[in-house]
Amino acid sequence: MALSSLFFLLFFVAVGSITLDRPLSGILKAKNIAPSPLKSFAVVFPQVAKISDSQDGNGSKVKVSVYIRGVDGSILPNRTVKLTADNPSVFIEPADSIQTNDIGQAEFLVVSLDAGKIKVTATEVATNTQVINIPTIEFIK
C-alpha cells in the first residue's frame, strides 16, 4: 500500500512538472522580482484641484494611486511606497509611506495650501526605485 501511494505521488508530481513545462526546482524556488521604474506608474485624479485653507480645510483632495509592477510586468503586492512633493506646502495623507495592496496599488491623498503645479515623486523603498510615469498636479485658487 505504501509503495503504491509513493508511486502515484511521484507520478502526479512528474505529470504536473511536465504539464507546467518547467523543472520542479523552478516551481519550488522563491522569486524576488525587482520593481520596474518604467512599468510602474501613477494615476492622479483630478489633475486640477482647488487649494485648501489649511491641511484639514475645505479644498480639494487629489487622489494619487501608485501601481508598482515588476520588470516582467507582474503585480508586486506588499511593497512600501514613499510619496514626496517638490513643494513644502503640500500635505500627503494618510502618510507619506504606504504598503501596496493585492493589486500593487498604494493610494495617497494630496492637499496643497499654495496654488501652482506640483510634481510628486513615488519611490519603492526597499530597492529605492523611482516611478517615472507620474503626471503633475495643478492647484488653483
C-alpha positions in Angstrom: 0.0 0.0 0.0 2.8 2.4 0.9 4.7 1.6 -2.3 1.5 2.2 -4.4 0.9 5.6 -2.7 4.6 6.6 -3.3 4.3 5.6 -6.9 1.1 7.6 -7.5 2.6 10.6 -5.7 5.7 10.6 -7.8 3.6 10.0 -10.9 1.4 13.1 -10.3 4.4 15.3 -9.4 6.1 14.2 -12.7 3.0 14.8 -14.8 2.5 18.2 -13.1 6.1 19.2 -13.8 5.8 18.2 -17.5 2.4 19.9 -17.9 3.7 23.1 -16.5 6.7 22.8 -18.8 9.1 23.8 -16.0 11.5 21.9 -13.9 10.4 21.1 -10.4 13.2 23.3 -8.9 11.8 26.3 -10.9 8.4 25.8 -9.4 9.6 25.5 -5.8 12.1 28.3 -6.0 11.2 31.6 -4.4 11.1 34.6 -6.7 12.3 38.1 -5.9 11.3 40.3 -8.7 12.7 43.8 -8.8 10.3 46.7 -9.4 10.5 48.4 -12.8 10.7 52.2 -12.9 9.2 52.2 -16.5 6.4 49.7 -16.0 5.3 51.1 -12.6 3.0 54.2 -12.9 0.7 56.5 -11.1 -2.8 57.9 -11.7 -3.7 61.3 -10.5 -7.4 62.3 -10.2 -8.3 65.1 -10.6 -5.2 66.8 -12.1 -6.5 70.3 -11.4 -7.9 71.0 -7.9 -8.6 73.9 -5.6 -6.2 74.9 -2.9 -7.1 74.4 0.8 -7.2 77.0 3.6 -5.5 74.5 6.0 -4.3 70.9 6.0 -7.8 69.8 7.0 -9.6 72.6 5.2 -12.3 72.6 2.5 -10.0 72.4 -0.6 -9.9 69.6 -3.0 -8.1 66.4 -2.2 -6.3 64.9 -5.1 -6.1 61.1 -5.2 -2.7 59.7 -6.3 -2.8 56.0 -7.0 0.7 54.4 -7.4 0.9 51.0 -9.1 4.2 49.0 -8.6 5.0 46.5 -11.3 8.0 44.2 -11.7 10.4 44.1 -14.6 8.4 41.3 -16.1 5.2 43.3 -15.7 3.9 41.3 -12.7 2.0 42.9 -9.8 4.1 43.5 -6.7 2.0 43.5 -3.5 3.3 44.3 0.0 5.9 46.9 -1.2 6.4 50.1 0.7 5.9 53.2 -1.5 7.0 56.7 -0.3 5.4 59.8 -2.0 7.1 63.2 -1.8 6.3 66.6 -3.3 8.6 69.4 -4.5 6.6 72.0 -2.5 6.7 72.2 1.3 3.0 73.4 1.4 1.8 70.0 0.2 0.3 67.6 2.7 0.1 63.9 1.9 -2.5 61.7 3.7 -2.8 59.2 5.4 1.0 59.1 5.5 3.9 59.6 3.1 4.7 55.9 3.1 2.1 53.1 2.4 2.3 49.4 1.5 0.8 48.3 -1.8 -2.3 46.1 -1.7 -3.0 42.8 -3.5 -3.1 44.6 -6.9 0.2 46.5 -6.3 -1.6 49.8 -5.6 -0.8 52.4 -2.9 -3.4 55.3 -2.6 -2.5 58.7 -1.3 -4.5 61.9 -0.9 -2.7 65.2 -1.6 -3.7 68.7 -0.4 -1.9 72.0 -1.1 -2.0 75.3 0.6 -0.5 77.2 -2.3 -1.5 77.5 -6.0 0.7 76.2 -8.7 1.9 73.0 -10.4 3.2 70.3 -8.1 5.5 67.5 -9.1 5.2 64.4 -6.9 7.7 61.6 -6.7 7.0 58.0 -5.8 9.8 55.7 -4.6 9.7 52.0 -3.8 11.6 52.0 -0.5 13.2 48.5 -0.5 15.1 49.0 -3.8 15.0 52.8 -3.9 13.3 52.6 -7.4 11.7 55.8 -8.5 8.4 55.6 -10.5 8.9 57.6 -13.7 5.4 57.9 -15.1 3.6 60.4 -12.7 1.6 63.3 -14.0 1.9 66.7 -12.4 -0.9 68.2 -10.2 -2.1 71.8 -10.6 -3.7 73.6 -7.7 -5.7 76.7 -8.4 -7.4 79.3 -6.2 
